Amino acid sequence: MGAYMIGVVSVRYGVHPQTLRLYEREGLLAPSRTEGKTRLYSDEDLERLEFILNLTRDLGVNLAGVEVVLGLRDRLNRMQEDMEGLVRVMESAGLRDVPRPASSTGLVKLTPQGLRKR
């Protein structure tokens, strides 16, 4: 596992150190700190930075948009982990095809034949 100082990250990605500090202030990056308060960027931080730079440089997304995209991505990852955990619990309990209760919401369901009201 790598730990890179701000100067190394700055040169490697062609980003000014102030930009990295801004990303941290905005909550987009959260590098760890040494006891002397030196920022240390992990490999995961660098992957996140690459994603941010792809959004800003290649796609033209502003920082507010980056925050939204990262939040959605983090939320999606947490939901995926939760689902995988539920599947493991169900499999360990011997439950494979658990029937789902019918919806009593009165919503319209789309079928291959068209709309059908429940």
Contacts in CASP RR format, 6 or more apart in sequence:
PFRMAT RR
TARGET T0000
AUTHOR 0000-0000-0000
METHOD contacts of the structure
MODEL  1
MGAYMIGVVSVRYGVHPQTLRLYEREGLLAPSRTEGKTRLYSDEDLERLE
FILNLTRDLGVNLAGVEVVLGLRDRLNRMQEDMEGLVRVMESAGLRDVPR
PASSTGLVKLTPQGLRKR
1 42 0 8 1.000
1 43 0 8 1.000
2 42 0 8 1.000
2 43 0 8 1.000
3 32 0 8 1.000
3 40 0 8 1.000
3 41 0 8 1.000
3 42 0 8 1.000
4 12 0 8 1.000
4 40 0 8 1.000
4 41 0 8 1.000
4 46 0 8 1.000
5 38 0 8 1.000
5 39 0 8 1.000
5 40 0 8 1.000
5 41 0 8 1.000
6 17 0 8 1.000
6 20 0 8 1.000
6 21 0 8 1.000
6 31 0 8 1.000
6 38 0 8 1.000
6 39 0 8 1.000
6 41 0 8 1.000
7 17 0 8 1.000
9 15 0 8 1.000
9 20 0 8 1.000
9 41 0 8 1.000
9 46 0 8 1.000
9 49 0 8 1.000
10 16 0 8 1.000
10 17 0 8 1.000
10 20 0 8 1.000
13 49 0 8 1.000
13 50 0 8 1.000
13 53 0 8 1.000
15 49 0 8 1.000
15 53 0 8 1.000
20 29 0 8 1.000
20 39 0 8 1.000
20 49 0 8 1.000
22 63 0 8 1.000
23 29 0 8 1.000
23 49 0 8 1.000
23 52 0 8 1.000
24 30 0 8 1.000
24 31 0 8 1.000
24 39 0 8 1.000
26 63 0 8 1.000
26 67 0 8 1.000
27 67 0 8 1.000
28 48 0 8 1.000
28 52 0 8 1.000
28 63 0 8 1.000
28 66 0 8 1.000
28 67 0 8 1.000
28 70 0 8 1.000
29 41 0 8 1.000
29 45 0 8 1.000
29 48 0 8 1.000
29 49 0 8 1.000
29 52 0 8 1.000
30 45 0 8 1.000
31 39 0 8 1.000
31 40 0 8 1.000
31 41 0 8 1.000
31 42 0 8 1.000
31 45 0 8 1.000
32 39 0 8 1.000
32 40 0 8 1.000
32 42 0 8 1.000
33 39 0 8 1.000
33 40 0 8 1.000
34 40 0 8 1.000
41 49 0 8 1.000
48 70 0 8 1.000
51 70 0 8 1.000
51 73 0 8 1.000
52 66 0 8 1.000
52 70 0 8 1.000
55 61 0 8 1.000
55 65 0 8 1.000
55 66 0 8 1.000
55 69 0 8 1.000
56 62 0 8 1.000
56 63 0 8 1.000
56 66 0 8 1.000
61 69 0 8 1.000
90 96 0 8 1.000
90 98 0 8 1.000
102 118 0 8 1.000
103 118 0 8 1.000
105 118 0 8 1.000
106 117 0 8 1.000
106 118 0 8 1.000
107 118 0 8 1.000
108 115 0 8 1.000
108 116 0 8 1.000
108 117 0 8 1.000
108 118 0 8 1.000
109 115 0 8 1.000
109 116 0 8 1.000
109 117 0 8 1.000
109 118 0 8 1.000
110 116 0 8 1.000
END
